[in-house]
Amino acid sequence: MRTVNLEQLAGRRVLSQRGESVGYIEEICAEQDGDDLVIIEFHVGIYAAFERLSASAIGAAVLDLFRLRRGGGFYRIPWDKIDISDPARPRLLCSKKDLSRMEGGREHPQGKGQTRT
């Protein structure tokens, strides 16, 4: 198991396999495993910060007000889909199309309208 300081990852831009920006790491979700915290997923994208604050509807309204919303949603990326061997330059290990896109707390796998329960 590799140890990474979370402050090295938080706020970093995640790049796709093609070198395109997917978004910034806004939240890192972890679970307790004995004495360790183990990363389970990363929340990437502009709405992830609002989701963390449980204010995604307000956040969307603010983004719309200032015309800052570009693509909508954010990504929940499992721990094993990001290469963090260089914490300054995290990269996807899968296609962006393989990720589940989130909008307002609802999951849309591969852009489809299914809700996660």
C-alpha positions in Angstrom: 0.0 0.0 0.0 1.3 3.5 -0.9 1.1 6.4 1.4 0.2 9.8 -0.1 -0.4 13.1 1.7 -3.9 14.3 0.9 -2.8 17.9 0.7 -0.7 16.9 -2.3 -3.8 15.8 -4.1 -6.6 18.2 -3.0 -7.2 20.9 -5.7 -5.0 19.2 -8.3 -6.2 19.0 -11.9 -6.9 15.5 -13.1 -5.9 14.8 -16.7 -7.4 12.3 -19.1 -5.4 9.6 -20.9 -5.2 12.1 -23.8 -3.9 14.9 -21.5 -7.2 16.8 -21.4 -8.4 18.3 -18.2 -11.2 16.3 -16.5 -11.6 18.8 -13.6 -10.0 19.4 -10.2 -10.0 17.1 -7.2 -12.5 18.8 -4.9 -13.1 15.9 -2.4 -11.3 12.8 -1.4 -13.5 10.1 0.1 -11.9 7.5 2.5 -12.9 4.7 4.8 -11.2 3.5 8.0 -9.3 0.3 7.6 -7.8 -0.5 11.0 -5.4 2.3 11.8 -5.3 3.5 8.2 -7.6 5.7 6.1 -8.0 4.2 2.6 -9.2 6.3 -0.4 -12.3 4.9 -2.0 -13.1 7.6 -4.5 -12.3 11.1 -5.7 -14.9 13.8 -6.5 -13.7 15.8 -9.5 -15.4 18.8 -11.1 -16.9 22.2 -10.2 -20.0 20.8 -8.5 -18.0 18.5 -6.3 -17.2 21.4 -4.0 -20.9 22.3 -3.7 -21.9 18.7 -3.1 -19.4 18.6 -0.2 -21.3 21.5 1.3 -24.7 19.9 0.6 -25.6 23.0 -1.4 -25.6 21.7 -5.0 -28.8 23.5 -5.9 -27.5 26.7 -4.5 -24.2 26.2 -6.2 -25.8 25.6 -9.6 -27.8 28.8 -9.2 -24.6 30.7 -8.3 -22.8 29.3 -11.3 -25.7 30.1 -13.6 -25.9 33.6 -12.2 -22.3 34.3 -13.1 -22.5 32.1 -16.3 -19.7 29.9 -15.0 -21.4 26.5 -15.6 -19.7 24.8 -18.6 -20.4 21.1 -18.7 -22.6 20.2 -15.8 -22.1 17.7 -13.1 -19.0 16.2 -11.7 -17.3 12.8 -11.6 -17.0 10.2 -8.9 -13.8 8.4 -9.8 -13.0 5.2 -8.0 -9.5 5.0 -6.4 -8.3 2.5 -8.9 -9.1 4.7 -11.9 -6.6 7.5 -11.1 -2.8 7.2 -11.2 -1.5 9.2 -8.3 2.1 8.0 -8.5 2.9 11.6 -9.2 0.5 13.5 -6.9 1.2 16.8 -8.6 -0.2 15.3 -11.9 -3.0 12.8 -11.3 -4.1 11.0 -14.5 -7.1 8.9 -15.4 -6.4 5.2 -16.0 -9.6 4.8 -18.0 -11.5 6.7 -20.6 -13.5 9.7 -19.5 -16.5 8.0 -21.1 -16.2 5.1 -18.6 -16.7 7.4 -15.6 -20.1 8.0 -13.9 -21.1 11.6 -14.3 -23.0 13.2 -11.4 -25.5 16.0 -11.5 -27.1 17.4 -8.4 -26.2 14.3 -6.5 -27.7 11.9 -9.1 -25.5 9.5 -11.0 -25.7 9.2 -14.8 -23.4 6.3 -15.8 -21.9 7.1 -19.2 -24.3 10.0 -19.6 -27.5 7.9 -19.2 -30.3 9.1 -17.0 -30.1 6.4 -14.3 -30.3 7.4 -10.6 -28.0 5.8 -8.1 -29.8 4.5 -5.0 
